[in-house]
Amino acid sequence: MIEKQIEKYWDERSQGYSTSIQEQMNSPKKEVWKSLIKKYAGEGDKIKAMDVGAGPGFFSILMGELDYGVTTVDVSEDMLKEAKKSMEYAGFQGNFVKGEAHQIDFPDQSVDLIVSRNVVWTLTKPEETYKEWRRLLKPGGKILVFDSNWYLHLSDPELQKQYNYYRRLAIEKGLIDEVTEEQHKRVEEIAKELPLTYRKRPEWDQEVLTQLGFQEIIIEDNINEWIYDEAKQLLYTSIPQFILCASKNEK
Ligand SMILES: C[S@@+](CC[C@H](N)C(=O)[O-])C[C@H]1O[C@@H](n2cnc3c(N)ncnc32)[C@H](O)[C@@H]1O
């Protein structure tokens, strides 16, 4: 089953991912990410936040530093272990839940903010997931999604050409890839099975969220310059990262 393959893939990536997250923690970009969360969600110890598909917990730590109460969710046991370690190291206790993004064992209307970076593209049930997140949010609560059209190039030859071109340039500029060739191939095979590989985003998200009754949908289309170093900016020229923030209506 594709879900098992996805879980296994992320289990195996947990160590390498954790190392790259440590690098992000020590980079000036950390403050950029924090200011983006603050811009959309505000500050304060009353905010109950959830980091879904948290991986090794980069966003959980940032939200801890912003004084939010944080619940860290991931389907991969190994990623959750890394998240626990890094949260403890950063001095936060945290609350950890192993689970699927579309089925989180948590009460209705209990969360002010759901943050998720580079997760929605990898979901087998993205629409159900947005429905689930709406269930978890308090009235007036928000989702904050950071993501890209990571594998749209698999179904678009022009995008594939651009991706190959910028990848070569980025490697020349000194990009060090933490993903092995075998992992690249495997994740592409997984991506071919995922619904959002074939959808243009964030347009798809906006349409689904509107249908689900989310309001005040704000999108920033391309934040690559803010969040990536020079080599990654080159690598991802044809795969811009977007921000999408949407609110659950008050009633
Ligand atoms: C690309 S990583 C992003 C990690 C983290 N959000 C970050 O940006 O550093 C994707 C994460 O989503 C998790 N994930 C994948 N499918 C999931 C699902 N159905 N439910 C919950 N987590 C999932 C993976 O285990 C992995 O930790």
The ligand as an ORCA input file, in Angstrom:
! r2SCAN-3c Opt
* xyz 0 1
  C       9.041     16.908      3.741
  S       8.815     16.395      5.395
  C       8.487     17.977      6.166
  C       8.800     18.009      7.640
  C       8.568     19.342      8.326
  N       7.218     19.817      8.170
  C       9.538     20.384      7.835
  O       9.176     21.197      6.990
  O      10.686     20.378      8.287
  C       7.221     15.658      5.336
  C       6.755     15.122      6.664
  O       5.388     14.776      6.565
  C       5.177     13.541      7.225
  N       3.982     12.903      6.638
  C       3.858     12.353      5.410
  N       2.618     11.892      5.223
  C       1.942     12.137      6.364
  C       0.614     11.882      6.796
  N      -0.274     11.272      6.008
  N       0.257     12.276      8.036
  C       1.148     12.881      8.868
  N       2.414     13.140      8.513
  C       2.809     12.790      7.274
  C       6.454     12.776      6.979
  O       6.623     11.710      7.886
  C       7.498     13.873      7.111
  O       7.922     14.008      8.431
*
